[in-house]
Amino acid sequence: MRKTVWLLAGLVCGAFVGVVAGLLLAPYAGPELQGRIRARVQELIERGREAAAAKRAELEAQLEAFRQGEPIILQGSTGAAEE
């Protein structure tokens, strides 16, 4: 029990020190930094959506091919099954 308490105390202290250091050493002012972070997060979300849409289209094409009885070729698969 004592080790758990010390671990949690250490995590809280470490998080606090990290936040303070991040605020003091940030390369931009608060609102500017928030805007940059917000823009980067939006960019990453959009890239994720595009990747998900591309993968969905690929999987739908494979499903349609499977329904029509065509053999399915999985890309990037390796292992003993191919030998």
C-alpha atoms as one frame of an Amber mdcrd trajectory, in Angstrom:
protein
   0.000   0.000   0.000   2.814   2.367   0.915   4.544   1.819  -2.446   1.333
   2.656  -4.292   0.935   5.920  -2.394   4.529   6.910  -3.153   4.074   5.987
  -6.799   0.943   8.125  -7.100   2.621  11.015  -5.265   5.583  10.782  -7.617
   3.331  10.735 -10.676   1.398  13.789  -9.485   4.587  15.692  -8.679   6.143
  14.737 -11.992   3.056  15.833 -13.907   3.018  19.151 -12.032   6.698  19.807
 -12.750   6.142  18.889 -16.406   3.227  21.292 -16.770   5.123  24.140 -15.112
   8.206  23.523 -17.247   6.062  23.360 -20.370   4.406  26.672 -19.567   7.667
  28.406 -18.740   9.604  27.053 -21.703   6.878  27.244 -24.353   8.202  28.867
 -27.551   5.007  30.883 -28.142   2.538  32.923 -26.123  -0.528  31.155 -24.711
  -3.177  32.032 -27.329  -0.741  31.561 -30.218   0.397  28.198 -28.874  -3.211
  27.092 -28.385  -4.007  28.066 -31.954  -1.019  26.156 -33.298  -1.914  23.074
 -31.252  -5.544  23.298 -32.349  -4.515  23.578 -36.016  -2.130  20.617 -35.713
  -4.779  18.473 -34.009  -7.289  19.337 -36.746  -4.707  18.420 -39.392  -4.045
  15.076 -37.713  -7.770  14.367 -37.402  -8.267  15.123 -41.096  -5.366  12.864
 -42.086  -6.841  10.123 -39.908 -10.233  10.515 -41.562  -8.652  10.335 -45.014
  -6.716   7.200 -44.081  -9.848   5.634 -42.613 -11.840   6.430 -45.758  -9.140
   4.911 -47.964  -8.978   1.755 -45.834 -12.777   1.512 -45.807 -12.864   1.720
 -49.620 -10.179  -0.987 -49.841 -12.071  -3.264 -47.457 -15.362  -2.693 -49.259
 -13.687  -3.627 -52.562 -12.311  -6.796 -50.970 -15.736  -7.635 -49.543 -17.373
  -7.178 -52.929 -14.718  -9.364 -54.557 -15.308 -12.010 -51.880 -19.059 -11.913
 -52.502 -18.455 -12.455 -56.218 -16.255 -15.463 -55.503 -12.966 -13.892 -56.547
  -9.820 -14.782 -54.604  -8.759 -12.171 -52.094  -5.132 -11.071 -52.017  -4.155
  -9.564 -48.704  -1.437  -6.937 -48.966   1.404  -6.946 -46.484   0.724 -10.391
 -45.098   3.760 -12.531 -44.407   4.341 -15.778 -42.649   4.221 -19.533 -42.980
   0.913 -19.512 -44.874   2.628 -18.181 -48.000   5.414 -20.777 -48.035
